[in-house]
Amino acid sequence: MIALIAAVPLETNLLRRFLSPCEVRNCSGRDLYLGTLSGLSVTLLHSGIGKANAAAATSSLLGFFQPSAVIVVGCGGAFPESGLQVGDLAIASEEIYGDEGVLTPDGFLDMEALELPLVQRNGHCLFNRYPASPLLMEKARALLASGITDTFPATTNGPFVTVSTCSGTLAAGTELARRTGGICENMEGAAVAQVCAMHNIPFMEIRGISNLVEDRDTSRWNLKGGAEIAQRAVQEILSHWDDRKESA
């Protein structure tokens, strides 16, 4: 079983249309959709916006099921230095908490600099950075760049940054990108990745670029388009899920 998590219904409209047969259950107060997508058993859950909602929803889902992989799907804002444009696709190589830490007169100190791990598992500590499954990421990148379809003209993989306060100015986004090396920002991914790391569940994240991180101008955004390209990419990946045993 593959688990799909998105923040809001806009980010799953296409996926739910093709999820058949579909059963809806209650998952700690959230609607949990179960069905088949591209021949695979799938669960789909809307977490709500933000880190707390994302962590709570993922924890609840993993209390009911033990999926072979968790895929986060949705929109993201691209840092201009990434080269991404509105309508492009981004695949996470890792998720980074962008504002977990301390802002000091000498700069930002993340949780590793503070020596305060957020996850300790089998003697291994994780701080602000949570890697995506290298195998899943590479399979997705190779498939979407393979030329099998011309639906995905530009796909980039790299670090994603999760924030509580989105960067509404070019200066703020430029500084965050410089500090983290990230290519785009969102509000949920790292929280899902952290819970997956705690449960040893492979994690992947795909986002369609809905806007650039610049001085805020919503007239230049395309939330629907960003959501749709990410969902089409997930459908493509699931339809070529190689082994059908869903191993990651």
PyMOL commands that set and color helices and strands:
alter all, ss='L'
color gray80, all
select helices_A, chain A and resi 9-18+51-64+80-82+134-144+170-180+189-199+218-220+223-239
alter helices_A, ss='H'
color red, helices_A
select strands_A, chain A and resi 2-6+22-27+30-37+40-46+69-78+89-97+101-104+107-110+119-121+124-126+129-131+155-162+184-186+203-212
alter strands_A, ss='S'
color yellow, strands_A
deselect
rebuild
show_as cartoon
